[in-house]
Amino acid sequence: QWYQRRVRGIDESAIFGLMWMPVHPPEQTHRQHFRHTSEQNELRSFTWTRHDGNKFGVQTLRDQGYDIETSFVKSNVMLQDWSARIKVSGLNTPDTPRAITLFWYVGFEHSKSTVRISSLANGFGVHGETPELGKFHLRFKTVSGFQMVYSASICDENVELHRLTDYVKSRLRPVPYGRTMIPGIESMGCSERSNAVVMQITVPMEQEVEVVYENLNIERARNALEGAQYETTLAQYITEFDDKFEEKFQLKTKGYSQPYIDFAKSTFSNLIGGIGYFHGRSIVTSSQHKKPLYYWPASLFSAVPSRAFFPRGFLWDEGFHQLLISKWDSAISLEVLGHWLNLMNADGWIPREQILGNEALMKVPAEFVVQNADYANPPTLFLALDSMLNTMQPSEILDHHSTLKKMFHRLSLWYNWYNTTQTGPLPTTYRWRGRNSTTDRELNPKTLTSGLDDYPRATHPTDDEYHVDLRCWMAFASRALVTLGDFIGINVDKYQETADILSDNDKLRELHWTGSYFADYGLHSDVVGLQNTRVGPPERPQIEKRRVVRKLPQPQFVKVQGYLNLFPFILTILKPDSPELGATLKHLRSSGGIWSPFGICSVGKTDPYYLKYNTQHDAPYWRGPVWININYLTIRALDHYAKIPGPHAETCKSLYRELRTNIVNNIYKEYTRTGYIWEQYNCQTGEGQSVHPFTGWSSLVVLIMGEQY
């Protein structure tokens, strides 16, 4: 949703949210639109300009000919009272509407709630009660001094909240507005079984509406957050945010101009402002139960990669998200990590994509809904936790000691699941599951479980292949468990032993070194292609692209130039004086390979797989574009090795400065050009592409600017 609120920690709480539509003259009905759920390319732009993840946020939504600014503040009375403002402003363009209709709704997800609505001079009041929230009062009204030209409210029962958009549209009727008619709802009172209230206020441009929520179960010695009190509180929170942002990231101290700082604040705010609270049941299959099963009802407090396109939790994304969020507020990150670990089954497996609730299901293609309990995902939660432990103050460690101890037991179970289900054919090797060994429609069968999707692996998947990135993730996870155990006083000798084995550079070289770079090993053909093939019955033939193998596959290293070559380096497995580190740095900076003026490319520009389609319609994803999560890890590793005396320290310092500058300047350039942070960036032009806004791991640019690793 463009703007919605619900109570964290309550699985079936009340939901509050905003919908809107512009009012145009009858001859301009083609300009009418209805806004509610976040959709890519629906608005001209949208962004949180400031959001602290807790008590306030300010958001600008630019639509066709007008802006809507939303803001909210919470009180300090246990943060249970909150208020919101919705300000509409015309842009004086040909498509600027004459007025705007705002709908504010209150919905309940179960039948044990009561609600009644009353009219105010400038809006509506809602009195409600739920088992979880108790009694509350909400006012939806124009701000003092502003006018309202039409208002109505509707109260109904058995409303499916995930289909609320369709419901409101179905209740629209022509209602009078001056000498013409506009769409509006007709008022209808509440019954004892009502579970949804929708209030409409239609106002001219340059108006402001506020929503005031008060918890009636607690005593208060202060006025409600409305009028001047709202404005004062919001101004105070903005000042506190700006001061804290500089304290944490020191961008002004580092010499960044105000436009760069504003860009960083917005980028960070969109990540933390995108945190959501989800509730539902995962649908899971495995080798033990082929028929999909519903898991237990579960809740998840998590950031999301993209509000508009990926509005749900992704396991390997979340570790990257928390690298940034934990620098701002470690308590938020610990709560998020705790929620993810609570999704673990008895074996230690966590579903990699969280599709919880009807609303989430509506956004996901059917083929991705069922999760397989045999399939892994990169264990990046260790990445976030390790970063937190290395930056936490001793007092914070003490404050969170019991939480960290509980996490250790869950993390060790998760870790052991990898070591029993994702191992490879040889000792200390690992293999991602889930590759399709029978398809002839893919140039190179995808490895979705690795997070790198279509990144080229062995062309002919077998159980005898082994993957360098998963081995490096397990080495890193072993070290992280050792660090955590040392902090909380748990014996970690067995994890230290595994960390030492997986960090053995000689064994790593034996298993994965091609002579020039690190790579996977498997049954692989160097010469494959997609070819038009006639398929189907002779009377109705169709042409499809099918894979042809022009050279028999052989067990060998998969010599693809790209991100996989870097994993022993970017997860700091290599020793500072390692010859392979020097070779990797040379490979990294090769101008004809993976280096570009815009960041490190996922596949090298001279590699046969560069920008190759994987199927007839499957465009290259991890086959050339610049991805910010891997570039962050690369910059982080360069900083790490640059600070350790050795033969490669100076090279790392030079590459660090160059790559950091390239990444920051290109993302900022594209942000100013398009108004968005992007999922990936073109390796040849630097232009943002694919999903936008994508303020998941692309927001790591803030840490790169602040040099927080």
Secondary structure, DSSP 8 states (H G I E B T S, - for coil): --SEEE-TT-TT--EEEEEEEEE--GGGGGG---B-S--TTTSSEEEEEEE-SSSEEEEEEE-SSEEEEEEEEE-SSTT--EEEEEEEEE--STT--SEEEEEEEEE-SSSS-EEEEEEETTEEEEEEEETTTEEEEEEEEE-TT---SEEEEEEEES--GGGHHHHHHHTEEEEEETTEEEEEE--B---TTEEEEEEEEEEESSEEEEEEEEETTS--SS--S-HHHHHHHHHHHHHHHHHHHHHHH-TTTTT--HHHHHHHHHHHHHHHHT-EEEEE--EEE-SS--S-EE---EEEEE--SBTTTB-SEEHHHHHHHHHHHHHH-HHHHHHHHHHHHTT--TTS---SEE--SHHHHTTS-GGGTEEETT-----THHHHHHHHHHH--HHHHHHTHHHHHHHHHHHHHHHHHHHHHSB-SSTT-B------SS-SS-SS--BGGGS-BT----SS--TT-B-HHHHHHHHHHHHHHHHHHHHHT---HHHHHHHHHHT-HHHHHHHHB-SSSB--EEEE-S-EEEEEEEES-TTS-EEEEEEEESS--EEEE----BGGGGHHHHTT-S-TT-HHHHHHHHHHH-TTTT--TTS-BSB-TTSTTTT--SSSS---SSSS-B-HHHHHHHHHHHHHHHTS-STTHHHHHHHHHHHHHHHHHHHHHHHHHHS---SEE-TTT--EESSSS--SGGGGHHHHHHT--
